[in-house]
Amino acid sequence: MTTAACFIIASRNDIPIYEAEVGSAAKREDAAQLPQFILQAALDIVQDLARTTSAMILKTIDKFNDLVVSVHVTDDHILNISKPIHFLHFIIHARFMLLHDSRSDDGIKSFFQEVHELYIKSLLNPLYLPGSRITSSHFDTKVSALARKYL
């Protein structure tokens, strides 16, 4: 298990719609917002890389001290269309970002894939407004369980 990790899902407009601290590291008051700041700063790098590659998993895109940023982008960036075909393009476009200190590429890939499936299931919920914050305790529980399993 990784000792420290922060996971966010960023929407199409780079707005975090889900945030979770996963891992067993003790939180320090003086650095409470540092993981979110690092992940937000990496969004520009993600945007540039997503335009130049067809890969969905962008492994190490940024580093901060001993922490690494890994990203999973949804596959709508591969289509490379100038105008969206329908409204689903706006709904499903998201980036899953993980700030971690582990090196298990297979575990991180599996974590991203299963969280992506969980995210799609959330989008199918008729009570969820796409683009709004994900506040489901069930979603939280599942993400924490996946982090314990894969990270």
N, C-alpha and C positions, 0 to 999 in steps of 0.2 A: 504494500500500500504506500502510496506517495505520502509524504509528510505534510505537504502544503499544495493546495490547488484551489483555483477560483475558476468557475465556469459561468459564461454568459451566452445568451442567445441575443444577437443583435438583429433588428429588423432591417428592412430595405433602406430606411432613412438613418441608419447607424444609431438607433435608439435601443438601449437594452430593454428587452421585453421579459427577460428572465435572468436572474443572478443567483448563484449558489456558491457558498464556501464548502468545498469538499476536501476531506483530508483530516488529519489529526493534529495539525499544528496549532499551537496556542496563538490566539489573536493578540496583537499588540495594539494598544490604543494609539500610539504615535504613527502607526502605519496602517490604520484601518481602511483607508481608501486607496492605498497604493496598488493593490491588484487590479481594481477597476480602472485606475488611471493608466496602468501599463496596457491593459487590453484595449481601452479606448484609443490610445496612441497607436496601437498596431492596426487599427481599422484602415488607415490609409495604405499601408503596405498590403493588406488583404485585397483591397480594391484594385490596386495595380497588378498584383499577381493573378487575380481571378480573370483579368482581361487577357493575360498572356498564356494561360495554361488551361487545359481541359480537365485537369485533375480536380477531384472534389476534396481530397485530403491534402492540405498544405502543411507539411510537417513543421519543421522549425522555421518560423518566419521572422521571429524576433527573439532576442535574449535580453534579460535584465539580471545582472549579477549571476546567480546560479539558477534562475528561473527561465523557463522556455515557454514561448507562445506557440501553440499548435491550433490549426483552424480546419474546420469542415465547412465548405460552402455548398449550398444547395445546387442542384444540377441545372437550374434555369440559366446560369451564366454561360453554359456551353452552347445554348441556342444562338447566342450572339445576334439577337434581333433588335432592330432600332425601335420598333413599336410593339408593345405587348399584344399578343393575339387575343387575350381575354383577361378578365380580372384576376384569375388565379396566379398570373405572373407576379402581381403585386403581393399576393398573400403568401406565397411559398418562398419568396426570396428571403433567405436568412443566412446568417453566419453563426456557427457554433464555435466559440473560442474558449480555449482551455489554457490557463497559466499554471504550469506545473514544474516539478523538479525531478520527474522520473524520466526514464529512457525507454519505456516499454512501448514501442511503436505499434505492435500488434494489439496491445491492450487499449491504447488510445484510439486506434482505428475502430475496434469493436465498440468502445464506449460511444464514439461519435455516431456510428451506424444505428445503435439501439436507441440513443437519445433522439436521433432524427425520426425514427419510426414512432417514438412516443410523441414527438412534436406534431407529426402528421395526424396522429389520432386526436390530438388536442384541437387541431384545425377543423376536424370533422365534427366536433362538438357544436351543435346548433346554438348553444348558449355562450360560446366564446366569440368575441368580436375580434376578427383578425387585426393584428398590429397592436393590440392592447397587451398590457402586462399579464403574464401567466402567474396566477396566484393560487392555483390548485395545490392543496396539500398532498393529493395523490401524485401529482407530477413531481413535487419535491421529494416525496418518499421514494419514488421510482428512480429519480436521478441519483439520489444518495446511495441507493442499493446498487445501481450500475457503477457508480464510482468505486464503491467498496469491492465490487467484483472484478473490475478491469484495471483500475489504476493502482 
